[in-house]
Amino acid sequence: MTGAALEQTGGGRLHRWWAASAGVLGILAKAPLSLTLVVVFLVLGLGARGATDWAGLGTSTVAEGRWWSLFTYGVWEYGTFGFLVAIGLTLITLLPAERRLGSVKAGSLFLLCQVGGGLLAVAAMEIGGVAGDGWLGGLIGNRTVGPTPGLVGVGLAFSATLTALWRRRLRLLLVTGTLLFLFYAGEVVDLARTGAAAIGLTAGVLLFTKRRSLRDLRLLPSSHAETRLLVAVFGSVPALGPLVTWFTRDHDGPLALYRELFIGVDTSAASVDAACAGPLAGTQGCTNARVDFALANSPDVFVYWVPLLLIAVVAVGLWRGRSMAWWAAVILRLLLLAALLRYFLLKHETATGSFTLYSILQLCVPTAMLVVLFLTRRHFRIRAERETVLTFLSIAVLTFLAVGAVYIKFGYDARAEFDPVPAFHQLVSDYPKRLVPPAYLPLMGKHLGTFLPVTLHAKALWEFTGPVFWLIVLGGLLVAFWRAGVRHKVDSSAPAEELLLRHGGSTLSWMSTWPGNDHWISPDGGAAIAYRVIGNTALTLGGPYGDPASRGPAVAEFTASCDDRGWTPCFYSVSQETKDVTDALGWSSLQVAEDTLLLLPDLAFTGKRWQDVRSALNRAGKAGVSAHWYTWPTAPIAVQEQVRALSEEWVADKGLPEMGFTLGGLAELEDPRVRILVALDQENTLQGITSWLPCYQDGQPVGWTLDFMRRGNGSFQGVMEYLIATAALTFKDEGAQYLSLSGAPLARMDRGEQAAPLQRLLDVLGRALEPAYGFRSLLHFKAKFQPTYLPLYLVYPDPAQLPAIANAIGKAYLPHVTTGQMLRLSRRFTAGQTRWG
């Protein structure tokens, strides 16, 4: 590389670094309050260990007249986990609130919620102490620090300014998190956070909604997909709650009992010594303590977490709308209710003689989930394929038998390595205990075990039996839930093609007939949509086509059909007509291409602006080049072979994969209704080729769309201009109304509008792909024909699904890309510009 090139490369990197830095600084400059708060966390956090004593909030500080603690407790935080939570909440609540509402209003809301939440926490503890409540009264005298009450309150107030989708999601995140910490950790800061949440919700309604009514807090109707997400999150609460107590080491909340049922209690060597002291050494309690300690300090501790992981896996199935997950969730809650009742009978009722209020509260959690599951059961009707269910059941049964056979066989062979030495029947009866979480064995009337491993070989066998079994079973269950449900795939290509021929569609609609697309027909039979399911995304090729009166309703009907199957709909390369429909549905959109249209009735290559096109026509005549129309089946064998050789050479030369989806290749030329135009010299040597897709209306083609383009080796300059101009004149003479030069992906005209951040990201991606595929050069080339530019959009209902949508689009365009091709493609990103063609 030359020095100039190095200097240019270095300058380009410096420019990009400076641009990125300027962008970050620009964001921070608009949020000085958020930046200041983060800096305060980092600076003052170094001394936070002792700050709780003099800056913390508690009942004693308020009683002593230290009112300023209501303000100071919000600028301190302690512990790595606390710092991470505080900074994360700042970024997702205070930062966007400050950018939209302004620093003064956001800061005022933060103070209101932080101070108000602290006052409500103090009041709750005092009232609880007077009422004799063990939990709230036990917190009197405790102190706390942390800004999370104010941050949660600001986020909930700010949520009132968001769209329905993101308002619901932000509230779900913050309210669920707040209640989790309140009921499971149950510390002073959790009380303050709950009070701040209530203040923030109320402030948001009063300040940022027109009606200023608490009706704005109600849950709005949502789609199948959104309802499934909400139910899945709600169903995860019993799994997330114990995690809160495990991370924070706080378990004073009224639901902290779930920690014992899901991740066990802390077991130490001291507790084993106490259980085995003196005459207790030979008792079953001593053996249980030793086994429990061994489990908690070995890989077998994974079994403690099995109920939690099972709930999480089932929640994934609920999110995917699986019927099997719904039944699994119901069974799990019934088993949990039975376990809780048994636990109270063994632990609480023997001690107190009656259930406490908090015992009833703990029973309400699985009961509430059962009620929610019953009320939303119609949203979980996606049945798994028969083969999927049978495969999972086979895996589970075979794993149980295989793991059990290994444990019993090798355990019996090494029985001398256990203390005491087990008999064969003891190994058989001990195997199921290796699979059941220890907390549940006493509830089943069983002991943890009767023997312990002594040697390394025996320990490995004893400790890994449970984890191996559950990793396989839970993994198989996750795959069964994740896989798409029964699609009841019906070949609708024939009626879809009939609609296309009768009514037509967009300039891209003929691509819907290509292999790889499925077809959905609207309930009234008037419109069709071509799509392909990639992952969990139903990616359409263009918008609806068919009867114009049915196209608009077809968007919502197709969306409902996708919802029923657990897919996320995404309409790709659609016109303004479809975008207007999705705008009314509240969808988001991005421009992804630019269609270029030539209106043929008044087309004439006269005037200075058509000079390049006229020059290409004249140059072809002087070079003895002529244009010939064929369809691929009727083209001479010599022409077909030259086209094949030209395409193979193009792929081999670039070392890059041919793109598909909206870009046709050789396979798409075989349709007899697709016309090809080739330029041949006097020796019948191929100079270039173009293919043209029909656009039908009333059974007749009224327009044509350019698709396949290749320029021959050694062809004269302007061969593509010659072929396109010849095609345009031919179609005009035949009475066609328009000719489309097709859309150039990831390229668009600058219309002067303010681009959204994601749109700017696509522009950057288009520039990165330019050296490899030349989409922008292609758009520049089409400008020679003075086309009318029509934007093509990507429209989607859920911005949170953009990563999955991007993955689906990438796989649609490059379905067979190899690792080597991806490496070459990445190198092209930084290579010099390649010439289009």
C-alpha positions in Angstrom: 0.0 0.0 0.0 1.4 3.4 -0.9 2.1 6.2 1.6 -0.7 8.2 0.1 -3.1 5.3 0.6 -2.0 4.8 4.1 -2.5 8.4 4.8 -5.9 8.3 3.3 -6.8 5.2 5.2 -5.5 6.7 8.5 -7.3 9.9 7.8 -10.5 8.0 7.1 -10.3 6.1 10.4 -9.5 9.3 12.3 -12.5 10.9 10.6 -14.8 8.0 11.6 -13.5 8.0 15.1 -14.0 11.7 15.4 -17.5 11.5 13.9 -18.4 8.7 16.4 -17.0 10.6 19.3 -18.8 13.8 18.2 -22.1 11.8 18.1 -21.7 10.4 21.6 -20.7 13.9 22.9 -23.7 15.3 21.2 -26.0 12.9 23.0 -24.4 13.6 26.3 -24.5 17.3 25.8 -28.3 17.0 25.5 -28.5 15.1 28.8 -26.2 16.9 31.3 -28.3 15.7 34.3 -27.8 12.0 33.4 -24.1 12.5 32.8 -23.7 14.3 36.1 -25.6 11.6 38.0 -23.4 8.8 36.5 -20.2 10.7 37.4 -21.5 11.3 40.9 -22.1 7.5 41.3 -18.6 6.8 40.2 -16.9 9.4 42.3 -18.9 9.2 45.5 -19.3 5.4 45.3 -15.7 5.0 46.4 -16.8 6.1 49.9 -20.3 4.6 49.9 -19.4 1.9 52.4 -19.6 4.3 55.3 -22.0 6.7 53.7 -25.1 4.7 54.7 -24.6 5.8 58.3 -24.7 9.5 57.7 -26.3 9.9 54.3 -28.7 6.9 54.3 -32.5 7.1 54.8 -34.4 5.3 57.5 -37.1 5.8 60.1 -34.5 6.9 62.7 -33.0 9.6 60.4 -36.4 11.2 59.9 -37.3 10.9 63.5 -34.1 12.6 64.5 -34.8 15.5 62.2 -32.2 14.7 59.6 -34.6 15.6 56.8 -31.8 16.1 54.4 -31.3 12.3 54.2 -34.3 12.3 51.9 -32.1 14.0 49.4 -28.6 12.6 50.1 -29.6 9.0 50.0 -30.3 9.3 46.3 -26.7 10.2 45.2 -25.0 7.2 46.7 -24.9 3.6 45.7 -22.9 0.6 46.9 -21.8 -2.7 45.6 -21.0 -3.7 42.0 -24.5 -5.0 41.4 -26.0 -1.7 42.7 -23.7 0.4 40.5 -24.6 -1.6 37.4 -28.4 -1.4 38.1 -28.2 2.4 38.8 -26.2 3.1 35.6 -28.4 0.9 33.5 -31.6 2.5 34.8 -30.1 5.9 34.2 -29.5 5.0 30.5 -33.0 3.6 29.9 -35.1 6.0 32.0 -33.5 9.3 32.9 -31.4 9.8 29.7 -34.3 9.5 27.2 -36.6 11.4 29.6 -34.1 14.2 29.8 -33.7 14.3 26.0 -37.4 14.5 25.4 -38.7 16.5 28.4 -35.6 18.7 29.1 -33.2 18.6 32.1 -35.4 20.8 34.4 -38.5 18.7 34.0 -36.7 15.4 34.2 -34.7 16.6 37.2 -37.9 17.7 39.0 -39.5 14.4 38.4 -36.5 12.6 39.7 -36.5 14.6 42.9 -40.3 14.2 43.4 -40.1 10.5 43.0 -36.9 10.0 45.0 -38.1 12.1 48.0 -41.7 11.0 47.8 -40.7 7.4 47.6 -38.5 7.8 50.6 -41.3 9.4 52.6 -43.8 6.6 51.7 -41.2 4.0 52.7 -40.7 5.6 56.1 -44.5 5.8 56.6 -45.0 2.1 55.6 -42.4 1.0 58.1 -43.9 3.1 60.9 -47.4 1.8 60.2 -46.1 -1.7 59.9 -44.4 -1.4 63.3 -47.5 -0.1 65.0 -49.6 -2.9 63.4 -47.1 -5.5 64.6 -46.2 -6.6 61.1 -43.0 -8.8 61.2 -41.7 -7.8 57.9 -42.2 -4.0 57.8 -41.7 -3.6 61.6 -38.4 -5.6 61.3 -37.1 -2.9 58.8 -37.3 -0.1 61.4 -33.9 1.1 62.2 -32.4 0.0 58.9 -31.0 2.6 56.5 -30.5 2.6 52.7 -28.9 4.5 49.9 -29.5 4.4 46.1 -31.0 6.5 43.3 -33.1 3.7 41.9 -36.4 5.0 43.4 -36.1 8.2 41.5 -34.9 6.5 38.3 -37.9 4.1 38.3 -40.3 6.9 39.0 -38.9 9.0 36.1 -39.2 6.1 33.8 -42.8 5.4 34.7 -43.7 9.0 34.3 -41.9 9.2 31.0 -43.7 6.1 29.8 -46.9 8.2 29.4 -45.2 10.0 26.5 -44.4 6.8 24.5 -46.4 4.8 22.0 -48.8 2.1 23.3 -46.3 -0.7 22.5 -43.3 0.8 24.2 -45.4 2.4 27.0 -46.7 -1.1 27.9 -43.2 -2.7 27.7 -41.4 0.0 29.8 -44.1 -0.2 32.4 -44.0 -4.0 32.4 -40.2 -3.9 32.9 -40.2 -1.3 35.7 -43.3 -2.4 37.6 -42.4 -6.1 37.5 -38.8 -5.4 38.6 -40.0 -3.1 41.4 -42.5 -5.7 42.7 -39.9 -8.5 42.5 -37.5 -6.7 44.6 -40.2 -5.6 47.0 -41.7 -9.1 47.7 -38.5 -11.1 47.5 -35.7 -8.9 48.8 -37.9 -6.7 50.9 -35.4 -4.0 52.0 -36.0 -0.3 52.8 -34.9 0.8 49.3 -37.4 -1.6 47.8 -40.2 0.1 49.7 -38.9 3.5 48.5 -38.8 2.2 45.0 -42.4 1.0 45.1 -43.6 4.3 46.5 -41.6 6.2 43.8 -43.2 3.9 41.1 -46.7 4.8 42.3 -45.8 8.5 42.3 -44.2 8.3 38.8 -47.2 6.5 37.3 -49.6 9.1 38.7 -47.4 12.1 37.7 -47.2 10.7 34.1 -50.9 10.5 33.8 -51.4 14.0 35.2 -48.7 15.7 33.3 -48.5 14.0 29.9 -51.9 12.6 29.0 -54.8 14.6 27.7 -57.6 13.1 29.8 -55.5 13.0 33.0 -57.4 9.9 34.2 -56.2 6.8 35.9 -57.9 5.0 33.1 -54.6 5.6 31.2 -52.9 3.1 33.4 -55.2 0.3 32.2 -53.8 -2.5 30.0 -54.7 -1.7 26.4 -55.8 -4.5 24.1 -52.8 -6.2 22.5 -52.0 -8.6 19.7 -51.5 -12.3 20.2 -47.8 -11.9 20.1 -47.8 -9.1 22.7 -50.2 -10.9 25.0 -47.9 -14.0 24.8 -44.9 -11.9 25.8 -46.8 -10.3 28.7 -48.0 -13.7 30.0 -44.5 -15.2 29.6 -42.9 -12.4 31.6 -45.6 -12.7 34.3 -45.0 -16.5 34.3 -41.3 -15.9 34.8 -41.8 -14.1 38.1 -41.4 -17.2 40.3 -38.1 -17.8 38.6 -36.8 -14.3 38.6 -37.8 -13.6 42.3 -35.4 -16.2 43.8 -32.7 -14.8 41.5 -33.2 -11.4 43.1 -32.5 -12.9 46.5 -29.5 -14.8 45.2 -27.9 -11.7 43.6 -28.7 -9.2 46.4 -28.2 -11.7 49.3 -31.4 -10.0 50.7 -34.3 -12.3 51.5 -36.5 -10.4 54.0 -39.5 -10.1 51.6 -42.8 -11.9 52.2 -42.1 -14.2 49.2 -38.5 -15.0 50.1 -39.7 -18.6 50.9 -39.5 -19.3 47.1 -35.7 -19.1 47.5 -35.8 -22.4 49.5 -38.0 -24.1 46.9 -36.1 -23.0 43.8 -32.4 -22.5 44.7 -32.2 -24.0 48.2 -30.8 -22.5 51.4 -27.3 -21.7 52.2 -25.4 -24.8 53.5 -22.2 -24.4 55.4 -19.7 -26.7 57.0 -20.8 -25.3 60.4 -24.4 -26.4 59.8 -23.1 -29.9 59.0 -21.1 -30.0 62.2 -24.1 -28.9 64.2 -26.3 -31.5 62.6 -23.8 -34.3 63.2 -22.5 -33.3 66.7 -22.3 -36.0 69.4 -25.2 -38.5 69.4 -26.6 -37.0 66.1 -23.7 -38.4 64.1 -25.6 -41.5 62.9 -29.0 -40.0 62.4 -30.7 -39.4 59.1 -30.6 -35.7 59.8 -26.8 -35.8 59.9 -26.7 -37.8 56.6 -29.1 -35.3 55.0 -26.9 -32.4 56.1 -23.8 -34.0 54.7 -25.5 -34.8 51.4 -27.0 -31.3 51.2 -23.5 -29.8 51.8 -22.0 -32.1 49.2 -24.6 -31.1 46.6 -24.3 -27.4 47.2 -20.5 -27.5 46.7 -20.5 -29.7 43.5 -21.7 -29.5 39.9 -24.9 -31.2 41.1 -25.9 -27.8 42.5 -27.4 -27.4 39.0 -30.3 -29.6 40.2 -31.2 -27.0 42.8 -32.0 -24.7 39.9 -34.0 -27.1 37.8 -37.5 -25.7 38.9 -36.3 -22.2 38.1 -34.9 -23.2 34.7 -38.0 -25.2 33.9 -40.2 -22.2 34.5 -37.8 -20.1 32.3 -38.0 -22.7 29.5 -41.8 -22.9 29.7 -41.9 -19.1 29.6 -40.1 -19.3 26.3 -42.7 -21.7 25.0 -45.5 -19.3 26.2 -43.8 -16.4 24.3 -43.8 -18.6 21.2 -47.5 -19.3 21.7 -47.1 -23.1 22.1 -50.1 -25.1 23.3 -47.7 -27.6 24.9 -46.1 -24.8 26.9 -49.5 -23.7 28.1 -50.3 -27.2 29.5 -46.8 -27.4 31.0 -47.3 -24.0 32.7 -50.6 -25.2 34.2 -49.1 -28.4 35.5 -46.1 -26.6 36.9 -48.4 -24.2 38.8 -50.5 -27.0 40.2 -47.4 -28.9 41.4 -46.1 -25.6 42.9 -49.3 -25.1 44.8 -49.1 -28.7 46.1 -45.5 -28.2 47.1 -46.3 -24.9 48.9 -49.2 -26.5 50.8 -47.1 -29.5 51.8 -44.3 -27.1 52.9 -46.6 -25.1 55.1 -48.0 -28.2 56.7 -44.5 -29.4 57.5 -42.9 -26.2 58.5 -45.4 -23.4 59.3 -48.5 -25.1 60.7 -46.5 -27.3 63.1 -44.9 -24.1 64.5 -47.8 -21.7 64.6 -50.9 -23.8 64.2 -52.2 -21.6 61.4 -51.4 -20.0 58.1 -50.1 -16.4 58.2 -51.1 -13.6 55.9 -47.8 -14.0 54.0 -48.5 -17.7 53.6 -51.7 -16.9 51.8 -49.8 -14.3 49.7 -47.3 -16.9 48.6 -50.1 -19.2 47.5 -51.6 -16.3 45.5 -48.6 -16.3 43.1 -49.2 -19.6 41.4 -53.0 -19.2 41.7 -52.8 -15.8 39.9 -50.8 -17.4 37.2 -53.4 -20.2 36.8 -56.1 -17.5 36.4 -54.0 -15.6 33.8 -53.3 -18.8 31.9 -57.1 -19.6 31.8 -58.1 -16.2 30.7 -55.5 -16.0 27.9 -55.7 -19.7 26.8 -57.0 -18.7 23.3 -53.6 -17.1 22.6 -51.7 -20.4 22.9 -53.1 -22.6 20.2 -49.9 -23.3 18.2 -49.6 -27.0 18.3 -46.2 -28.6 17.9 -45.7 -31.0 15.0 -46.3 -34.7 15.9 -42.7 -35.5 15.1 -41.4 -32.8 17.4 -43.5 -34.1 20.4 -42.5 -37.7 19.8 -38.8 -36.8 19.4 -38.8 -34.9 22.7 -40.6 -37.7 24.6 -38.2 -40.2 23.1 -35.2 -38.1 24.1 -36.6 -37.7 27.7 -37.3 -41.4 28.2 -34.1 -42.6 26.6 -32.1 -40.1 28.6 -33.7 -41.3 31.8 -33.0 -44.9 31.0 -29.5 -44.4 29.7 -28.3 -42.1 32.5 -29.9 -44.4 35.0 -28.2 -47.4 33.6 -24.8 -45.7 33.6 -25.3 -44.5 37.2 -26.5 -47.9 38.6 -24.0 -50.0 36.6 -20.9 -48.0 37.3 -22.1 -47.1 40.8 -22.5 -50.8 41.7 -19.1 -51.6 40.2 -17.5 -48.8 42.4 -19.8 -49.4 45.4 -16.7 -49.7 47.7 -15.9 -46.1 46.9 -19.1 -44.9 48.7 -19.6 -44.5 52.5 -21.4 -46.5 53.6 -21.2 -49.2 50.9 -24.6 -49.2 49.1 -26.5 -52.3 48.0 -27.8 -52.7 44.5 -31.4 -51.8 45.5 -30.1 -48.6 47.3 -28.4 -47.5 44.1 -31.6 -48.0 42.2 -33.7 -46.1 44.7 -31.0 -43.3 44.9 -31.0 -42.6 41.2 -34.3 -40.7 41.1 -33.0 -38.6 44.1 -30.1 -37.4 41.9 -32.7 -35.9 39.6 -35.1 -34.3 42.1 -34.1 -30.9 43.6 -33.2 -31.5 47.3 -35.8 -29.1 48.6 -38.6 -31.2 47.3 -37.5 -34.6 48.7 -38.7 -33.9 52.2 -42.0 -32.8 50.8 -42.2 -36.2 49.1 -41.5 -38.0 52.4 -38.0 -39.0 51.2 -34.5 -38.4 52.4 -31.7 -36.8 50.5 -29.6 -39.9 50.5 -28.1 -42.7 52.5 -24.5 -42.8 51.2 -21.8 -40.4 50.0 -19.0 -40.7 47.4 -15.5 -40.9 48.8 -13.2 -41.2 45.7 -12.9 -38.9 42.7 -14.4 -41.5 40.4 -17.4 -41.9 42.6 -17.8 -38.2 43.1 -17.9 -37.6 39.3 -20.6 -40.3 38.9 -22.6 -39.0 41.8 -22.3 -35.3 41.0 -22.8 -35.3 37.2 -25.8 -37.7 36.9 -28.4 -35.0 37.6 -26.9 -32.2 35.6 -26.4 -34.4 32.5 -30.0 -35.7 32.6 -31.5 -32.2 33.0 -29.3 -30.5 30.5 -30.4 -32.9 27.8 -34.1 -32.8 28.8 -34.3 -29.0 29.2 -32.4 -28.5 26.0 -34.7 -30.8 24.1 -37.8 -29.0 25.6 -36.4 -25.6 24.6 -35.8 -26.8 21.1 -39.4 -28.3 21.0 -40.8 -24.9 22.1 -38.6 -22.9 19.8 -39.3 -24.8 16.6 -42.2 -23.4 14.5 -45.6 -25.0 15.1 -47.6 -26.9 12.6 -47.9 -24.7 9.6 -50.5 -26.7 7.7 -48.7 -25.7 4.6 -50.9 -25.5 1.5 -49.8 -24.9 -2.0 -51.5 -21.7 -2.9 -49.3 -20.7 -5.8 -51.9 -21.4 -8.4 -54.7 -19.1 -7.0 -52.0 -16.5 -6.1 -50.7 -16.5 -9.7 -54.3 -16.2 -11.0 -54.7 -13.1 -8.9 -51.4 -11.7 -10.2 -52.4 -12.2 -13.8 -55.9 -10.8 -13.3 -55.3 -7.8 -11.1 -51.5 -7.3 -11.0 -49.6 -5.7 -8.2 -46.4 -3.8 -7.8 -43.4 -3.8 -10.1 -41.9 -6.5 -7.9 -44.9 -8.8 -7.7 -43.8 -11.2 -10.4 -40.9 -12.1 -8.2 -43.5 -13.8 -5.9 -43.7 -16.6 -8.5 -40.0 -17.5 -7.9 -39.1 -20.7 -5.9 -38.7 -20.3 -2.2 -41.9 -18.3 -1.6 -45.0 -19.4 0.1 -48.3 -17.7 -0.7 -51.1 -16.5 1.6 -54.6 -15.9 0.2 -56.9 -13.4 1.9 -60.1 -14.8 3.4 -62.2 -13.1 0.6 -59.9 -14.6 -2.0 -59.2 -11.2 -3.5 -55.5 -10.6 -2.5 -52.4 -12.6 -2.0 -49.1 -12.1 -0.3 -45.8 -13.9 -1.0 -43.7 -14.7 2.0 -41.0 -16.9 3.4 -40.6 -17.9 7.1 -37.0 -17.5 8.3 -36.6 -18.2 12.0 -39.6 -16.6 13.5 -40.1 -13.9 10.9 -42.6 -14.0 8.1 -40.8 -11.9 5.5 -42.9 -10.8 2.5 -41.7 -10.1 -0.9 -43.4 -6.8 -1.7 -46.9 -5.9 -0.5 -50.3 -7.5 -1.2 -51.3 -8.0 -4.8 -54.7 -8.7 -6.4 -57.9 -6.8 -6.2 -57.1 -3.3 -5.2 -60.1 -3.2 -2.8 -58.7 -6.3 -1.0 -55.1 -5.2 -0.7 -55.5 -2.8 2.3 -57.5 -5.2 4.5 -55.1 -8.0 3.5 -52.3 -6.4 5.6 -54.1 -6.7 8.9 -55.5 -10.2 7.9 -52.0 -11.5 7.1 -50.7 -10.0 10.4 -53.4 -11.9 12.3 -52.6 -15.1 10.5 -48.9 -14.7 11.4 -49.9 -13.9 15.0 -51.8 -17.2 15.2 -48.7 -19.1 14.1 -46.3 -17.3 16.4 -44.5 -15.4 13.5 -43.5 -11.8 13.3 -44.7 -10.3 10.0 -42.4 -8.0 8.1 -43.3 -6.4 4.8 -40.2 -5.9 2.7 -39.9 -3.6 -0.4 -43.4 -2.2 -0.2 -44.8 0.9 -1.9 -46.2 4.0 -0.3 -49.7 2.4 -0.7 -48.9 -0.4 1.7 -47.0 1.9 4.0 -50.0 4.1 4.4 -52.0 1.1 5.7 -49.3 0.1 8.2 -48.9 3.7 9.4 -52.6 3.6 10.4 -51.8 0.4 12.3 -49.0 2.1 14.2 -46.2 0.2 12.6 -42.6 1.5 12.1 -40.9 1.9 8.7 -37.6 2.3 7.0 -36.7 3.0 3.4 -34.7 0.1 2.0 -34.6 0.7 -1.7 -35.5 3.1 -4.6 -37.7 2.0 -7.4 -37.1 3.7 -10.7 -40.0 4.1 -13.2 -40.0 5.1 -16.8 -43.4 6.2 -18.2 -43.5 5.0 -21.7 -46.3 6.8 -23.6 -44.4 10.1 -23.7 -40.9 8.6 -23.8 -38.5 10.1 -26.4 -34.7 10.1 -26.3 -34.4 13.8 -27.3 -32.6 16.6 -25.7 -29.2 17.0 -24.0 -30.1 14.9 -21.0 -30.5 11.8 -23.2 -27.1 12.3 -24.8 -25.6 9.2 -23.2 -28.4 7.0 -24.2 -28.4 8.2 -27.9 -24.6 7.7 -27.9 -25.0 4.1 -26.8 -27.6 3.4 -29.6 -25.3 5.0 -32.2 -22.2 3.1 -30.9 -24.0 -0.2 -31.1 -24.9 0.4 -34.7 -21.3 1.3 -35.6 -20.0 -1.8 -33.8 -22.4 -4.1 -35.7 -24.2 -5.0 -32.5 -27.9 -5.9 -32.7 -30.6 -6.7 -30.1 -32.5 -10.0 -30.1 -35.6 -10.9 -28.0 -36.0 -14.4 -26.6 -37.4 -16.3 -23.8 -35.0 -18.7 -22.1 -36.6 -21.9 -23.5 -36.5 -20.5 -27.0 -33.0 -18.9 -26.9 -30.4 -20.6 -29.1 -28.2 -23.1 -27.2 -25.1 -20.9 -28.1 -26.7 -17.9 -26.4 -27.6 -19.9 -23.3 -24.1 -21.3 -23.0 -22.6 -17.9 -23.2 -24.9 -16.5 -20.6 -24.1 -19.4 -18.2 -20.4 -18.9 -18.8 -20.7 -15.2 -18.2 -22.6 -15.7 -14.9 -20.1 -18.3 -13.7 -17.2 -16.0 -14.5 -18.9 -13.2 -12.7 -19.2 -15.3 -9.5 -15.7 -16.7 -9.8 -14.1 -13.3 -10.4 -15.7 -11.6 -7.4 -15.6 -14.7 -5.2 -18.9 -13.5 -3.7 -22.2 -15.2 -3.5 -25.0 -14.3 -5.9 -27.8 -12.6 -4.0 -31.4 -13.8 -4.3 -34.8 -12.9 -2.9 -35.4 -9.7 -5.0 -32.5 -10.3 -7.3 -33.0 -13.0 -9.9 -30.3 -15.3 -11.3 -30.2 -18.0 -14.0 -32.9 -20.1 -12.4 -35.4 -17.2 -12.6 -34.8 -16.9 -16.4 -36.5 -20.2 -17.2 -40.0 -18.8 -16.8 -41.4 -18.7 -20.4 -43.2 -15.4 -19.6 -40.0 -13.7 -18.7 -38.4 -12.0 -21.7 -34.7 -11.7 -22.3 -33.0 -9.2 -24.5 -29.4 -9.9 -25.6 -26.9 -7.9 -27.6 -24.9 -9.9 -30.1 -22.2 -8.8 -32.4 -21.7 -10.0 -36.0 -20.0 -13.2 -34.8 -22.9 -13.9 -32.4 -20.7 -13.2 -29.4 -22.7 -12.1 -26.4 -22.2 -8.4 -25.5 -24.8 -8.2 -22.8 -28.1 -9.5 -21.5 -31.1 -8.2 -19.6 -34.3 -9.9 -18.5 -37.7 -8.4 -18.1 -40.5 -9.5 -15.7 -44.1 -8.8 -16.7 -46.5 -6.7 -14.7 -50.0 -7.8 -15.5 -53.4 -6.2 -15.5 -56.6 -7.8 -16.8 -54.6 -10.7 -18.1 -52.3 -8.6 -20.2 -48.8 -7.2 -19.4 -49.0 -3.4 -19.0 -45.4 -2.9 -17.7 -42.1 -4.6 -17.4 -39.5 -4.8 -14.7 -35.7 -5.1 -15.3 -34.1 -8.0 -13.4 -31.1 -10.0 -14.6 -28.2 -7.9 -16.0 -24.8 -9.1 -17.3 -22.3 -7.4 -19.5 -20.1 -9.6 -21.7 -16.3 -9.6 -21.6 -14.9 -7.1 -24.0 -18.3 -5.6 -24.7 -18.5 -2.0 -26.0 -19.0 0.9 -23.6 -22.7 1.6 -23.2 -24.0 -1.9 -23.9 -26.4 -1.7 -20.9 -27.7 1.7 -21.9 -28.3 0.2 -25.4 -30.2 -2.8 -24.1 -32.4 -0.8 -21.7 -33.2 1.9 -24.3 -34.0 -0.8 -26.9 -36.3 -2.5 -24.5 -38.0 0.7 -23.6 -38.7 1.6 -27.2 -40.0 -2.0 -27.9 -42.4 -2.0 -24.9 -43.6 1.5 -25.9 -44.4 0.3 -29.4 -46.3 -2.7 -27.9 -48.5 -0.4 -25.8 -47.0 -0.9 -22.4 -47.6 1.9 -19.9 -44.4 1.8 -17.9 -41.0 0.2 -17.4 -39.3 -0.3 -14.1 -35.5 -0.4 -13.8 -36.3 -2.2 -10.5 -35.2 -1.2 -7.0 -31.6 -0.8 -5.9 -31.3 -2.3 -2.3 -29.8 -0.1 0.4 -29.7 2.9 -1.9 -32.0 5.9 -1.9 -32.3 9.4 -3.1 -31.6 12.3 -0.7 -35.0 14.0 -0.3 -33.8 16.4 2.4 -35.7 14.8 5.2 -34.2 14.1 8.7 -33.2 10.5 8.7 -33.9 8.4 11.8 -30.9 6.8 13.5 -31.7 3.3 12.1 -32.1 4.8 8.6 -28.7 6.3 8.9 -27.4 2.9 10.0 -28.8 1.4 6.8 -27.1 4.1 4.8 -23.8 3.2 6.4 -24.4 -0.5 5.6 -25.2 0.5 2.0 -21.9 2.3 1.7 -20.1 -0.6 3.3 -21.6 -3.1 0.7 -20.9 -0.8 -2.2 -17.5 -2.1 -3.0 -18.9 -5.7 -3.1 -22.2 -5.2 -4.9 -22.3 -1.6 -6.2 -26.0 -0.9 -5.3 -25.3 2.9 -5.2 -23.5 2.8 -8.4 -26.5 1.0 -9.9 -28.8 3.7 -8.7 -26.5 6.4 -10.2 -26.4 4.5 -13.5 -30.2 4.4 -13.7 -30.3 8.2 -13.4 -29.3 8.3 -17.1 -32.8 7.4 -18.0 -34.5 10.3 -16.1 -36.7 7.9 -14.1 -39.4 8.8 -11.6 -38.1 7.7 -8.2 -40.5 5.8 -5.8 -39.3 4.8 -2.4 -39.7 1.2 -1.2 -40.0 0.5 2.5 -39.5 -2.1 5.1 -42.5 -2.0 7.5 -42.8 -3.9 10.8 -45.0 -3.9 13.9 -42.4 -4.4 16.6 -39.1 -2.5 16.7 -37.8 -5.0 19.3 -37.8 -7.7 16.5 -35.4 -5.7 14.3 -32.4 -8.0 15.0 -34.5 -11.1 14.0 -35.8 -9.2 10.9 -32.3 -8.2 9.9 -31.2 -11.8 10.2 -34.1 -13.0 8.1 -33.4 -10.4 5.3 -29.7 -11.4 5.3 -30.6 -15.1 5.0 -33.2 -14.3 2.3 -30.6 -12.5 0.2 -27.7 -14.9 0.9 -29.2 -18.2 1.7 -26.2 -20.3 0.7 -23.3 -18.1 1.6 -20.2 -20.0 2.8 -17.7 -19.0 5.4 -15.1 -18.3 2.8 -17.4 -16.0 0.9 -18.3 -14.2 4.0 -14.6 -13.5 4.7 -14.1 -12.2 1.1 -17.2 -10.1 1.5 -15.9 -8.5 4.7 -12.6 -7.7 3.0 -14.5 -6.0 0.2 -16.1 -3.7 2.7 -12.8 -2.0 3.1 -11.5 -2.4 -0.5 -11.7 0.2 -3.2 -14.8 0.9 -5.2 -15.7 -1.7 -7.8 -17.4 -0.9 -11.0 -21.0 -1.7 -11.2 -21.9 -4.6 -13.5 
